[in-house]
Amino acid sequence: MTTEEVLSHFGALDELIQIIYEGIERFVLLSSIDDIGQEWIVHLGLQGPEGRWWRGSWSDKDILRLTGANASETLLEGFADKIADAIVKGNAGVGDWVADKGAKIHLTLGDSASNASNDKPPMRVPLVELSTEQAASHATRVFWNLATEAQSRKCRINGGASYSAPATTAAYSYTPAPAVVSKNVTSAAPSLPKSSKDTSTLTGDKKIQMKRASPGTGTLDSSSTGATTRGVSEGWGV
């Protein structure tokens, strides 16, 4: 069985993330399969101002040493599921933890109580601390992957968060409703401004009796003034 064939059954361990508490320290664990399917890789980051990261990996040889050289596809998939289940359920820890630079620490996998009852030690993945440059490069890559995946969610980091685009304000237009005029309406004559040619003053006592326009003429008679005004229909057409 080739390397690619072995790692092809470890899809359950790709793109996992979990939090690990070890004493007063807090870690973030990232699990992935490398881009060419050669290794299962874990990264462990320490929460704090120093930005420290560790890296560990299993190759196909490491996996077959634990499962047996002639492991079937079903056995390999079951083994990967077991490791993934330990990570998801919080049964992962940091073994031999000390904060010293260069200390040999490892990732432990498996339920401690279950392993103790079966006299089996937990599975271990040796971890090596990254340099400052390597740690910064890895952090940038993590954010790059996060940003790439967010493109399909309108750039939202959390895919589960509900989001709705702001409603577009519709253009407002106002159309006044036509006024309805009674057939016999008496209204006060409007006051007209004084002009230089006409010094007479109009008072509100004069009223214009507006009568319904004669069919076909489009005019109204002004009985009180003797003047003829422009006609309007019953709908106050202009």
mmCIF file of the C-alpha atoms, coordinates in Angstrom:
data_MODEL
# 
_entry.id   MODEL 
# 
loop_
_atom_site.group_PDB 
_atom_site.id 
_atom_site.type_symbol 
_atom_site.label_atom_id 
_atom_site.label_alt_id 
_atom_site.label_comp_id 
_atom_site.label_asym_id 
_atom_site.label_entity_id 
_atom_site.label_seq_id 
_atom_site.pdbx_PDB_ins_code 
_atom_site.Cartn_x 
_atom_site.Cartn_y 
_atom_site.Cartn_z 
_atom_site.occupancy 
_atom_site.B_iso_or_equiv 
_atom_site.pdbx_formal_charge 
_atom_site.auth_seq_id 
_atom_site.auth_comp_id 
_atom_site.auth_asym_id 
_atom_site.auth_atom_id 
_atom_site.pdbx_PDB_model_num 
ATOM 1   C CA . MET A 1 1   ? 0.000   0.000  0.000   1.00 0.00 ? 1   MET A CA 1 
ATOM 2   C CA . THR A 1 2   ? 1.477   3.362  -1.048  1.00 0.00 ? 2   THR A CA 1 
ATOM 3   C CA . THR A 1 3   ? 1.776   6.430  1.151   1.00 0.00 ? 3   THR A CA 1 
ATOM 4   C CA . GLU A 1 4   ? -1.079  8.149  -0.666  1.00 0.00 ? 4   GLU A CA 1 
ATOM 5   C CA . GLU A 1 5   ? -3.304  5.111  -0.223  1.00 0.00 ? 5   GLU A CA 1 
ATOM 6   C CA . VAL A 1 6   ? -2.655  4.994  3.524   1.00 0.00 ? 6   VAL A CA 1 
ATOM 7   C CA . LEU A 1 7   ? -3.328  8.701  4.090   1.00 0.00 ? 7   LEU A CA 1 
ATOM 8   C CA . SER A 1 8   ? -6.389  8.632  1.821   1.00 0.00 ? 8   SER A CA 1 
ATOM 9   C CA . HIS A 1 9   ? -8.201  6.842  4.663   1.00 0.00 ? 9   HIS A CA 1 
ATOM 10  C CA . PHE A 1 10  ? -7.385  9.609  7.153   1.00 0.00 ? 10  PHE A CA 1 
ATOM 11  C CA . GLY A 1 11  ? -9.846  12.180 5.846   1.00 0.00 ? 11  GLY A CA 1 
ATOM 12  C CA . ALA A 1 12  ? -11.567 12.262 9.252   1.00 0.00 ? 12  ALA A CA 1 
ATOM 13  C CA . LEU A 1 13  ? -8.498  14.053 10.634  1.00 0.00 ? 13  LEU A CA 1 
ATOM 14  C CA . ASP A 1 14  ? -8.425  16.842 8.061   1.00 0.00 ? 14  ASP A CA 1 
ATOM 15  C CA . GLU A 1 15  ? -9.404  20.397 9.106   1.00 0.00 ? 15  GLU A CA 1 
ATOM 16  C CA . LEU A 1 16  ? -10.090 19.731 12.794  1.00 0.00 ? 16  LEU A CA 1 
ATOM 17  C CA . ILE A 1 17  ? -9.625  22.351 15.501  1.00 0.00 ? 17  ILE A CA 1 
ATOM 18  C CA . GLN A 1 18  ? -9.894  21.976 19.276  1.00 0.00 ? 18  GLN A CA 1 
ATOM 19  C CA . ILE A 1 19  ? -8.979  23.726 22.524  1.00 0.00 ? 19  ILE A CA 1 
ATOM 20  C CA . ILE A 1 20  ? -6.747  21.994 25.074  1.00 0.00 ? 20  ILE A CA 1 
ATOM 21  C CA . TYR A 1 21  ? -6.405  23.021 28.717  1.00 0.00 ? 21  TYR A CA 1 
ATOM 22  C CA . GLU A 1 22  ? -3.208  21.908 30.438  1.00 0.00 ? 22  GLU A CA 1 
ATOM 23  C CA . GLY A 1 23  ? -2.987  23.276 33.970  1.00 0.00 ? 23  GLY A CA 1 
ATOM 24  C CA . ILE A 1 24  ? -3.282  27.041 33.680  1.00 0.00 ? 24  ILE A CA 1 
ATOM 25  C CA . GLU A 1 25  ? -2.197  27.027 30.044  1.00 0.00 ? 25  GLU A CA 1 
ATOM 26  C CA . ARG A 1 26  ? -4.517  27.083 27.050  1.00 0.00 ? 26  ARG A CA 1 
ATOM 27  C CA . PHE A 1 27  ? -3.635  25.655 23.652  1.00 0.00 ? 27  PHE A CA 1 
ATOM 28  C CA . VAL A 1 28  ? -5.285  25.502 20.248  1.00 0.00 ? 28  VAL A CA 1 
ATOM 29  C CA . LEU A 1 29  ? -4.870  22.264 18.290  1.00 0.00 ? 29  LEU A CA 1 
ATOM 30  C CA . LEU A 1 30  ? -5.088  22.131 14.495  1.00 0.00 ? 30  LEU A CA 1 
ATOM 31  C CA . SER A 1 31  ? -5.230  18.811 12.643  1.00 0.00 ? 31  SER A CA 1 
ATOM 32  C CA . SER A 1 32  ? -4.830  18.421 8.882   1.00 0.00 ? 32  SER A CA 1 
ATOM 33  C CA . ILE A 1 33  ? -3.608  16.205 6.057   1.00 0.00 ? 33  ILE A CA 1 
ATOM 34  C CA . ASP A 1 34  ? -0.859  17.864 4.031   1.00 0.00 ? 34  ASP A CA 1 
ATOM 35  C CA . ASP A 1 35  ? -1.597  19.045 0.502   1.00 0.00 ? 35  ASP A CA 1 
ATOM 36  C CA . ILE A 1 36  ? 0.122   16.094 -1.200  1.00 0.00 ? 36  ILE A CA 1 
ATOM 37  C CA . GLY A 1 37  ? -1.255  13.426 1.123   1.00 0.00 ? 37  GLY A CA 1 
ATOM 38  C CA . GLN A 1 38  ? 2.087   12.405 2.614   1.00 0.00 ? 38  GLN A CA 1 
ATOM 39  C CA . GLU A 1 39  ? 1.554   13.169 6.320   1.00 0.00 ? 39  GLU A CA 1 
ATOM 40  C CA . TRP A 1 40  ? -0.995  13.748 9.032   1.00 0.00 ? 40  TRP A CA 1 
ATOM 41  C CA . ILE A 1 41  ? 0.087   17.032 10.641  1.00 0.00 ? 41  ILE A CA 1 
ATOM 42  C CA . VAL A 1 42  ? -0.835  18.655 13.954  1.00 0.00 ? 42  VAL A CA 1 
ATOM 43  C CA . HIS A 1 43  ? -0.008  22.182 15.072  1.00 0.00 ? 43  HIS A CA 1 
ATOM 44  C CA . LEU A 1 44  ? -0.247  23.258 18.694  1.00 0.00 ? 44  LEU A CA 1 
ATOM 45  C CA . GLY A 1 45  ? -0.377  26.957 19.566  1.00 0.00 ? 45  GLY A CA 1 
ATOM 46  C CA . LEU A 1 46  ? 0.052   28.389 23.071  1.00 0.00 ? 46  LEU A CA 1 
ATOM 47  C CA . GLN A 1 47  ? -2.360  31.165 24.000  1.00 0.00 ? 47  GLN A CA 1 
ATOM 48  C CA . GLY A 1 48  ? -0.301  34.132 25.178  1.00 0.00 ? 48  GLY A CA 1 
ATOM 49  C CA . PRO A 1 49  ? 1.860   37.085 24.155  1.00 0.00 ? 49  PRO A CA 1 
ATOM 50  C CA . GLU A 1 50  ? 4.773   34.997 22.851  1.00 0.00 ? 50  GLU A CA 1 
ATOM 51  C CA . GLY A 1 51  ? 2.880   33.344 19.989  1.00 0.00 ? 51  GLY A CA 1 
ATOM 52  C CA . ARG A 1 52  ? 4.588   29.963 20.352  1.00 0.00 ? 52  ARG A CA 1 
ATOM 53  C CA . TRP A 1 53  ? 3.732   27.060 18.025  1.00 0.00 ? 53  TRP A CA 1 
ATOM 54  C CA . TRP A 1 54  ? 4.714   23.378 17.894  1.00 0.00 ? 54  TRP A CA 1 
ATOM 55  C CA . ARG A 1 55  ? 4.428   20.933 15.033  1.00 0.00 ? 55  ARG A CA 1 
ATOM 56  C CA . GLY A 1 56  ? 4.084   17.152 14.921  1.00 0.00 ? 56  GLY A CA 1 
ATOM 57  C CA . SER A 1 57  ? 3.327   14.628 12.189  1.00 0.00 ? 57  SER A CA 1 
ATOM 58  C CA . TRP A 1 58  ? 2.759   10.985 11.342  1.00 0.00 ? 58  TRP A CA 1 
ATOM 59  C CA . SER A 1 59  ? 3.848   9.488  8.045   1.00 0.00 ? 59  SER A CA 1 
ATOM 60  C CA . ASP A 1 60  ? 2.417   6.329  6.525   1.00 0.00 ? 60  ASP A CA 1 
ATOM 61  C CA . LYS A 1 61  ? 5.217   4.354  8.213   1.00 0.00 ? 61  LYS A CA 1 
ATOM 62  C CA . ASP A 1 62  ? 4.255   5.708  11.647  1.00 0.00 ? 62  ASP A CA 1 
ATOM 63  C CA . ILE A 1 63  ? 0.637   4.766  11.026  1.00 0.00 ? 63  ILE A CA 1 
ATOM 64  C CA . LEU A 1 64  ? 1.374   1.246  9.763   1.00 0.00 ? 64  LEU A CA 1 
ATOM 65  C CA . ARG A 1 65  ? 3.676   0.653  12.714  1.00 0.00 ? 65  ARG A CA 1 
ATOM 66  C CA . LEU A 1 66  ? 0.636   1.137  14.981  1.00 0.00 ? 66  LEU A CA 1 
ATOM 67  C CA . THR A 1 67  ? -1.997  -0.589 12.847  1.00 0.00 ? 67  THR A CA 1 
ATOM 68  C CA . GLY A 1 68  ? 0.159   -3.319 11.347  1.00 0.00 ? 68  GLY A CA 1 
ATOM 69  C CA . ALA A 1 69  ? 1.817   -3.420 7.952   1.00 0.00 ? 69  ALA A CA 1 
ATOM 70  C CA . ASN A 1 70  ? -1.078  -5.352 6.400   1.00 0.00 ? 70  ASN A CA 1 
ATOM 71  C CA . ALA A 1 71  ? -3.869  -3.181 7.801   1.00 0.00 ? 71  ALA A CA 1 
ATOM 72  C CA . SER A 1 72  ? -7.019  -3.209 5.695   1.00 0.00 ? 72  SER A CA 1 
ATOM 73  C CA . GLU A 1 73  ? -8.797  -0.094 4.461   1.00 0.00 ? 73  GLU A CA 1 
ATOM 74  C CA . THR A 1 74  ? -11.530 -0.643 7.044   1.00 0.00 ? 74  THR A CA 1 
ATOM 75  C CA . LEU A 1 75  ? -8.977  -0.861 9.848   1.00 0.00 ? 75  LEU A CA 1 
ATOM 76  C CA . LEU A 1 76  ? -7.205  2.314  8.713   1.00 0.00 ? 76  LEU A CA 1 
ATOM 77  C CA . GLU A 1 77  ? -10.449 4.274  8.504   1.00 0.00 ? 77  GLU A CA 1 
ATOM 78  C CA . GLY A 1 78  ? -11.494 2.997  11.932  1.00 0.00 ? 78  GLY A CA 1 
ATOM 79  C CA . PHE A 1 79  ? -8.132  4.032  13.379  1.00 0.00 ? 79  PHE A CA 1 
ATOM 80  C CA . ALA A 1 80  ? -8.479  7.539  11.921  1.00 0.00 ? 80  ALA A CA 1 
ATOM 81  C CA . ASP A 1 81  ? -12.038 7.795  13.268  1.00 0.00 ? 81  ASP A CA 1 
ATOM 82  C CA . LYS A 1 82  ? -10.801 6.807  16.729  1.00 0.00 ? 82  LYS A CA 1 
ATOM 83  C CA . ILE A 1 83  ? -8.190  9.578  16.741  1.00 0.00 ? 83  ILE A CA 1 
ATOM 84  C CA . ALA A 1 84  ? -10.683 12.133 15.406  1.00 0.00 ? 84  ALA A CA 1 
ATOM 85  C CA . ASP A 1 85  ? -13.179 11.095 18.081  1.00 0.00 ? 85  ASP A CA 1 
ATOM 86  C CA . ALA A 1 86  ? -10.554 11.638 20.787  1.00 0.00 ? 86  ALA A CA 1 
ATOM 87  C CA . ILE A 1 87  ? -9.876  15.162 19.504  1.00 0.00 ? 87  ILE A CA 1 
ATOM 88  C CA . VAL A 1 88  ? -13.535 16.116 19.141  1.00 0.00 ? 88  VAL A CA 1 
ATOM 89  C CA . LYS A 1 89  ? -14.488 14.777 22.586  1.00 0.00 ? 89  LYS A CA 1 
ATOM 90  C CA . GLY A 1 90  ? -11.641 16.622 24.284  1.00 0.00 ? 90  GLY A CA 1 
ATOM 91  C CA . ASN A 1 91  ? -9.514  13.551 24.977  1.00 0.00 ? 91  ASN A CA 1 
ATOM 92  C CA . ALA A 1 92  ? -6.326  15.186 23.736  1.00 0.00 ? 92  ALA A CA 1 
ATOM 93  C CA . GLY A 1 93  ? -3.660  16.694 25.963  1.00 0.00 ? 93  GLY A CA 1 
ATOM 94  C CA . VAL A 1 94  ? -0.106  17.981 26.118  1.00 0.00 ? 94  VAL A CA 1 
ATOM 95  C CA . GLY A 1 95  ? 2.272   15.442 27.646  1.00 0.00 ? 95  GLY A CA 1 
ATOM 96  C CA . ASP A 1 96  ? 5.363   16.351 29.702  1.00 0.00 ? 96  ASP A CA 1 
ATOM 97  C CA . TRP A 1 97  ? 4.520   20.023 29.407  1.00 0.00 ? 97  TRP A CA 1 
ATOM 98  C CA . VAL A 1 98  ? 7.126   22.562 30.496  1.00 0.00 ? 98  VAL A CA 1 
ATOM 99  C CA . ALA A 1 99  ? 7.476   26.075 29.144  1.00 0.00 ? 99  ALA A CA 1 
ATOM 100 C CA . ASP A 1 100 ? 11.232  25.824 28.590  1.00 0.00 ? 100 ASP A CA 1 
ATOM 101 C CA . LYS A 1 101 ? 12.543  26.368 25.088  1.00 0.00 ? 101 LYS A CA 1 
ATOM 102 C CA . GLY A 1 102 ? 13.538  23.126 23.394  1.00 0.00 ? 102 GLY A CA 1 
ATOM 103 C CA . ALA A 1 103 ? 11.614  20.946 25.863  1.00 0.00 ? 103 ALA A CA 1 
ATOM 104 C CA . LYS A 1 104 ? 10.444  17.602 24.485  1.00 0.00 ? 104 LYS A CA 1 
ATOM 105 C CA . ILE A 1 105 ? 6.676   17.620 24.695  1.00 0.00 ? 105 ILE A CA 1 
ATOM 106 C CA . HIS A 1 106 ? 4.064   15.605 22.824  1.00 0.00 ? 106 HIS A CA 1 
ATOM 107 C CA . LEU A 1 107 ? 0.381   15.441 21.996  1.00 0.00 ? 107 LEU A CA 1 
ATOM 108 C CA . THR A 1 108 ? -1.467  12.665 23.818  1.00 0.00 ? 108 THR A CA 1 
ATOM 109 C CA . LEU A 1 109 ? -4.557  11.081 22.290  1.00 0.00 ? 109 LEU A CA 1 
ATOM 110 C CA . GLY A 1 110 ? -7.126  8.881  23.976  1.00 0.00 ? 110 GLY A CA 1 
ATOM 111 C CA . ASP A 1 111 ? -9.291  8.661  27.081  1.00 0.00 ? 111 ASP A CA 1 
ATOM 112 C CA . SER A 1 112 ? -6.922  8.443  30.070  1.00 0.00 ? 112 SER A CA 1 
ATOM 113 C CA . ALA A 1 113 ? -9.402  6.477  32.187  1.00 0.00 ? 113 ALA A CA 1 
ATOM 114 C CA . SER A 1 114 ? -10.056 3.969  29.395  1.00 0.00 ? 114 SER A CA 1 
ATOM 115 C CA . ASN A 1 115 ? -6.347  3.551  28.673  1.00 0.00 ? 115 ASN A CA 1 
ATOM 116 C CA . ALA A 1 116 ? -5.575  2.986  32.352  1.00 0.00 ? 116 ALA A CA 1 
ATOM 117 C CA . SER A 1 117 ? -8.217  0.274  32.650  1.00 0.00 ? 117 SER A CA 1 
ATOM 118 C CA . ASN A 1 118 ? -6.814  -1.509 29.581  1.00 0.00 ? 118 ASN A CA 1 
ATOM 119 C CA . ASP A 1 119 ? -3.180  -1.003 30.619  1.00 0.00 ? 119 ASP A CA 1 
ATOM 120 C CA . LYS A 1 120 ? -2.581  0.785  27.327  1.00 0.00 ? 120 LYS A CA 1 
ATOM 121 C CA . PRO A 1 121 ? -0.589  4.025  27.168  1.00 0.00 ? 121 PRO A CA 1 
ATOM 122 C CA . PRO A 1 122 ? -2.199  6.885  25.224  1.00 0.00 ? 122 PRO A CA 1 
ATOM 123 C CA . MET A 1 123 ? -1.041  7.432  21.675  1.00 0.00 ? 123 MET A CA 1 
ATOM 124 C CA . ARG A 1 124 ? 1.611   10.101 21.377  1.00 0.00 ? 124 ARG A CA 1 
ATOM 125 C CA . VAL A 1 125 ? 2.679   12.503 18.652  1.00 0.00 ? 125 VAL A CA 1 
ATOM 126 C CA . PRO A 1 126 ? 6.102   14.112 19.317  1.00 0.00 ? 126 PRO A CA 1 
ATOM 127 C CA . LEU A 1 127 ? 6.054   17.917 18.995  1.00 0.00 ? 127 LEU A CA 1 
ATOM 128 C CA . VAL A 1 128 ? 8.869   20.229 17.903  1.00 0.00 ? 128 VAL A CA 1 
ATOM 129 C CA . GLU A 1 129 ? 8.703   23.971 18.564  1.00 0.00 ? 129 GLU A CA 1 
ATOM 130 C CA . LEU A 1 130 ? 8.738   26.240 15.519  1.00 0.00 ? 130 LEU A CA 1 
ATOM 131 C CA . SER A 1 131 ? 11.009  29.238 15.186  1.00 0.00 ? 131 SER A CA 1 
ATOM 132 C CA . THR A 1 132 ? 9.551   32.731 15.435  1.00 0.00 ? 132 THR A CA 1 
ATOM 133 C CA . GLU A 1 133 ? 9.523   33.058 11.647  1.00 0.00 ? 133 GLU A CA 1 
ATOM 134 C CA . GLN A 1 134 ? 7.954   29.631 11.158  1.00 0.00 ? 134 GLN A CA 1 
ATOM 135 C CA . ALA A 1 135 ? 5.292   30.379 13.771  1.00 0.00 ? 135 ALA A CA 1 
ATOM 136 C CA . ALA A 1 136 ? 4.405   33.683 12.092  1.00 0.00 ? 136 ALA A CA 1 
ATOM 137 C CA . SER A 1 137 ? 4.292   32.000 8.686   1.00 0.00 ? 137 SER A CA 1 
ATOM 138 C CA . HIS A 1 138 ? 1.981   29.292 9.985   1.00 0.00 ? 138 HIS A CA 1 
ATOM 139 C CA . ALA A 1 139 ? -0.351  31.828 11.625  1.00 0.00 ? 139 ALA A CA 1 
ATOM 140 C CA . THR A 1 140 ? -0.560  33.751 8.345   1.00 0.00 ? 140 THR A CA 1 
ATOM 141 C CA . ARG A 1 141 ? -1.405  30.568 6.470   1.00 0.00 ? 141 ARG A CA 1 
ATOM 142 C CA . VAL A 1 142 ? -4.193  29.772 8.939   1.00 0.00 ? 142 VAL A CA 1 
ATOM 143 C CA . PHE A 1 143 ? -5.751  33.198 8.412   1.00 0.00 ? 143 PHE A CA 1 
ATOM 144 C CA . TRP A 1 144 ? -5.315  32.874 4.645   1.00 0.00 ? 144 TRP A CA 1 
ATOM 145 C CA . ASN A 1 145 ? -7.277  29.627 4.641   1.00 0.00 ? 145 ASN A CA 1 
ATOM 146 C CA . LEU A 1 146 ? -9.922  31.211 6.862   1.00 0.00 ? 146 LEU A CA 1 
ATOM 147 C CA . ALA A 1 147 ? -10.278 34.197 4.542   1.00 0.00 ? 147 ALA A CA 1 
ATOM 148 C CA . THR A 1 148 ? -10.459 31.956 1.464   1.00 0.00 ? 148 THR A CA 1 
ATOM 149 C CA . GLU A 1 149 ? -13.281 29.902 2.941   1.00 0.00 ? 149 GLU A CA 1 
ATOM 150 C CA . ALA A 1 150 ? -15.127 33.061 4.031   1.00 0.00 ? 150 ALA A CA 1 
ATOM 151 C CA . GLN A 1 151 ? -15.473 34.229 0.411   1.00 0.00 ? 151 GLN A CA 1 
ATOM 152 C CA . SER A 1 152 ? -18.481 31.954 -0.040  1.00 0.00 ? 152 SER A CA 1 
ATOM 153 C CA . ARG A 1 153 ? -20.092 33.417 3.099   1.00 0.00 ? 153 ARG A CA 1 
ATOM 154 C CA . LYS A 1 154 ? -19.972 37.086 2.081   1.00 0.00 ? 154 LYS A CA 1 
ATOM 155 C CA . CYS A 1 155 ? -16.674 37.371 3.981   1.00 0.00 ? 155 CYS A CA 1 
ATOM 156 C CA . ARG A 1 156 ? -18.246 36.296 7.283   1.00 0.00 ? 156 ARG A CA 1 
ATOM 157 C CA . ILE A 1 157 ? -15.792 34.478 9.582   1.00 0.00 ? 157 ILE A CA 1 
ATOM 158 C CA . ASN A 1 158 ? -18.486 32.439 11.269  1.00 0.00 ? 158 ASN A CA 1 
ATOM 159 C CA . GLY A 1 159 ? -20.467 30.493 8.697   1.00 0.00 ? 159 GLY A CA 1 
ATOM 160 C CA . GLY A 1 160 ? -23.244 29.765 11.174  1.00 0.00 ? 160 GLY A CA 1 
ATOM 161 C CA . ALA A 1 161 ? -24.025 33.400 11.918  1.00 0.00 ? 161 ALA A CA 1 
ATOM 162 C CA . SER A 1 162 ? -27.155 34.680 10.259  1.00 0.00 ? 162 SER A CA 1 
ATOM 163 C CA . TYR A 1 163 ? -26.602 37.583 7.925   1.00 0.00 ? 163 TYR A CA 1 
ATOM 164 C CA . SER A 1 164 ? -28.929 39.557 5.706   1.00 0.00 ? 164 SER A CA 1 
ATOM 165 C CA . ALA A 1 165 ? -27.916 42.314 3.360   1.00 0.00 ? 165 ALA A CA 1 
ATOM 166 C CA . PRO A 1 166 ? -29.300 45.791 4.125   1.00 0.00 ? 166 PRO A CA 1 
ATOM 167 C CA . ALA A 1 167 ? -32.609 46.396 2.404   1.00 0.00 ? 167 ALA A CA 1 
ATOM 168 C CA . THR A 1 168 ? -32.404 48.658 -0.620  1.00 0.00 ? 168 THR A CA 1 
ATOM 169 C CA . THR A 1 169 ? -34.484 51.809 -0.174  1.00 0.00 ? 169 THR A CA 1 
ATOM 170 C CA . ALA A 1 170 ? -37.073 52.030 -2.915  1.00 0.00 ? 170 ALA A CA 1 
ATOM 171 C CA . ALA A 1 171 ? -37.433 55.299 -4.815  1.00 0.00 ? 171 ALA A CA 1 
ATOM 172 C CA . TYR A 1 172 ? -40.305 57.329 -3.372  1.00 0.00 ? 172 TYR A CA 1 
ATOM 173 C CA . SER A 1 173 ? -42.851 58.942 -5.649  1.00 0.00 ? 173 SER A CA 1 
ATOM 174 C CA . TYR A 1 174 ? -45.971 60.830 -4.646  1.00 0.00 ? 174 TYR A CA 1 
ATOM 175 C CA . THR A 1 175 ? -49.088 61.018 -6.773  1.00 0.00 ? 175 THR A CA 1 
ATOM 176 C CA . PRO A 1 176 ? -51.813 63.143 -5.194  1.00 0.00 ? 176 PRO A CA 1 
ATOM 177 C CA . ALA A 1 177 ? -55.290 61.674 -5.297  1.00 0.00 ? 177 ALA A CA 1 
ATOM 178 C CA . PRO A 1 178 ? -57.710 63.754 -7.383  1.00 0.00 ? 178 PRO A CA 1 
ATOM 179 C CA . ALA A 1 179 ? -60.055 65.835 -5.287  1.00 0.00 ? 179 ALA A CA 1 
ATOM 180 C CA . VAL A 1 180 ? -63.757 65.167 -5.680  1.00 0.00 ? 180 VAL A CA 1 
ATOM 181 C CA . VAL A 1 181 ? -65.888 68.291 -6.087  1.00 0.00 ? 181 VAL A CA 1 
ATOM 182 C CA . SER A 1 182 ? -69.578 68.441 -5.448  1.00 0.00 ? 182 SER A CA 1 
ATOM 183 C CA . LYS A 1 183 ? -71.771 69.541 -8.318  1.00 0.00 ? 183 LYS A CA 1 
ATOM 184 C CA . ASN A 1 184 ? -72.781 72.694 -6.405  1.00 0.00 ? 184 ASN A CA 1 
ATOM 185 C CA . VAL A 1 185 ? -69.815 74.134 -4.511  1.00 0.00 ? 185 VAL A CA 1 
ATOM 186 C CA . THR A 1 186 ? -69.476 77.711 -3.319  1.00 0.00 ? 186 THR A CA 1 
ATOM 187 C CA . SER A 1 187 ? -65.881 78.756 -2.648  1.00 0.00 ? 187 SER A CA 1 
ATOM 188 C CA . ALA A 1 188 ? -64.308 82.019 -1.635  1.00 0.00 ? 188 ALA A CA 1 
ATOM 189 C CA . ALA A 1 189 ? -62.556 83.958 -4.352  1.00 0.00 ? 189 ALA A CA 1 
ATOM 190 C CA . PRO A 1 190 ? -58.796 84.005 -3.867  1.00 0.00 ? 190 PRO A CA 1 
ATOM 191 C CA . SER A 1 191 ? -57.139 87.270 -2.935  1.00 0.00 ? 191 SER A CA 1 
ATOM 192 C CA . LEU A 1 192 ? -55.056 88.641 -5.768  1.00 0.00 ? 192 LEU A CA 1 
ATOM 193 C CA . PRO A 1 193 ? -51.929 90.710 -5.260  1.00 0.00 ? 193 PRO A CA 1 
ATOM 194 C CA . LYS A 1 194 ? -52.133 94.391 -6.043  1.00 0.00 ? 194 LYS A CA 1 
ATOM 195 C CA . SER A 1 195 ? -50.585 95.556 -9.277  1.00 0.00 ? 195 SER A CA 1 
ATOM 196 C CA . SER A 1 196 ? -49.385 98.944 -10.404 1.00 0.00 ? 196 SER A CA 1 
ATOM 197 C CA . LYS A 1 197 ? -52.166 99.092 -12.986 1.00 0.00 ? 197 LYS A CA 1 
ATOM 198 C CA . ASP A 1 198 ? -55.002 98.014 -10.699 1.00 0.00 ? 198 ASP A CA 1 
ATOM 199 C CA . THR A 1 199 ? -55.401 99.760 -7.336  1.00 0.00 ? 199 THR A CA 1 
ATOM 200 C CA . SER A 1 200 ? -58.723 98.146 -6.490  1.00 0.00 ? 200 SER A CA 1 
ATOM 201 C CA . THR A 1 201 ? -58.889 95.817 -3.541  1.00 0.00 ? 201 THR A CA 1 
ATOM 202 C CA . LEU A 1 202 ? -60.637 92.489 -3.683  1.00 0.00 ? 202 LEU A CA 1 
ATOM 203 C CA . THR A 1 203 ? -62.375 91.348 -0.552  1.00 0.00 ? 203 THR A CA 1 
ATOM 204 C CA . GLY A 1 204 ? -63.396 87.929 0.606   1.00 0.00 ? 204 GLY A CA 1 
ATOM 205 C CA . ASP A 1 205 ? -67.063 88.935 0.344   1.00 0.00 ? 205 ASP A CA 1 
ATOM 206 C CA . LYS A 1 206 ? -67.166 88.349 -3.377  1.00 0.00 ? 206 LYS A CA 1 
ATOM 207 C CA . LYS A 1 207 ? -67.742 84.771 -4.238  1.00 0.00 ? 207 LYS A CA 1 
ATOM 208 C CA . ILE A 1 208 ? -67.703 82.932 -7.489  1.00 0.00 ? 208 ILE A CA 1 
ATOM 209 C CA . GLN A 1 209 ? -70.415 80.426 -8.086  1.00 0.00 ? 209 GLN A CA 1 
ATOM 210 C CA . MET A 1 210 ? -68.780 77.550 -9.957  1.00 0.00 ? 210 MET A CA 1 
ATOM 211 C CA . LYS A 1 211 ? -71.182 75.686 -12.104 1.00 0.00 ? 211 LYS A CA 1 
ATOM 212 C CA . ARG A 1 212 ? -70.724 72.427 -13.889 1.00 0.00 ? 212 ARG A CA 1 
ATOM 213 C CA . ALA A 1 213 ? -69.295 72.929 -17.350 1.00 0.00 ? 213 ALA A CA 1 
ATOM 214 C CA . SER A 1 214 ? -71.707 72.620 -20.186 1.00 0.00 ? 214 SER A CA 1 
ATOM 215 C CA . PRO A 1 215 ? -71.134 69.417 -22.134 1.00 0.00 ? 215 PRO A CA 1 
ATOM 216 C CA . GLY A 1 216 ? -68.663 69.964 -24.940 1.00 0.00 ? 216 GLY A CA 1 
ATOM 217 C CA . THR A 1 217 ? -67.775 73.556 -23.978 1.00 0.00 ? 217 THR A CA 1 
ATOM 218 C CA . GLY A 1 218 ? -65.175 73.050 -21.252 1.00 0.00 ? 218 GLY A CA 1 
ATOM 219 C CA . THR A 1 219 ? -66.136 76.451 -19.657 1.00 0.00 ? 219 THR A CA 1 
ATOM 220 C CA . LEU A 1 220 ? -67.687 77.573 -16.422 1.00 0.00 ? 220 LEU A CA 1 
ATOM 221 C CA . ASP A 1 221 ? -69.939 80.614 -15.937 1.00 0.00 ? 221 ASP A CA 1 
ATOM 222 C CA . SER A 1 222 ? -69.092 83.116 -13.238 1.00 0.00 ? 222 SER A CA 1 
ATOM 223 C CA . SER A 1 223 ? -72.470 84.586 -12.381 1.00 0.00 ? 223 SER A CA 1 
ATOM 224 C CA . SER A 1 224 ? -71.278 86.937 -9.628  1.00 0.00 ? 224 SER A CA 1 
ATOM 225 C CA . THR A 1 225 ? -68.482 88.638 -11.580 1.00 0.00 ? 225 THR A CA 1 
ATOM 226 C CA . GLY A 1 226 ? -69.540 88.300 -15.158 1.00 0.00 ? 226 GLY A CA 1 
ATOM 227 C CA . ALA A 1 227 ? -66.097 86.966 -16.025 1.00 0.00 ? 227 ALA A CA 1 
ATOM 228 C CA . THR A 1 228 ? -65.452 83.777 -17.888 1.00 0.00 ? 228 THR A CA 1 
ATOM 229 C CA . THR A 1 229 ? -62.787 81.474 -16.429 1.00 0.00 ? 229 THR A CA 1 
ATOM 230 C CA . ARG A 1 230 ? -60.952 78.588 -17.936 1.00 0.00 ? 230 ARG A CA 1 
ATOM 231 C CA . GLY A 1 231 ? -62.982 75.455 -17.596 1.00 0.00 ? 231 GLY A CA 1 
ATOM 232 C CA . VAL A 1 232 ? -62.138 72.454 -15.497 1.00 0.00 ? 232 VAL A CA 1 
ATOM 233 C CA . SER A 1 233 ? -63.870 69.136 -15.494 1.00 0.00 ? 233 SER A CA 1 
ATOM 234 C CA . GLU A 1 234 ? -65.283 67.505 -12.417 1.00 0.00 ? 234 GLU A CA 1 
ATOM 235 C CA . GLY A 1 235 ? -61.897 65.907 -11.658 1.00 0.00 ? 235 GLY A CA 1 
ATOM 236 C CA . TRP A 1 236 ? -60.049 69.237 -11.256 1.00 0.00 ? 236 TRP A CA 1 
ATOM 237 C CA . GLY A 1 237 ? -58.211 68.714 -14.519 1.00 0.00 ? 237 GLY A CA 1 
ATOM 238 C CA . VAL A 1 238 ? -55.756 71.442 -15.410 1.00 0.00 ? 238 VAL A CA 1 
# 
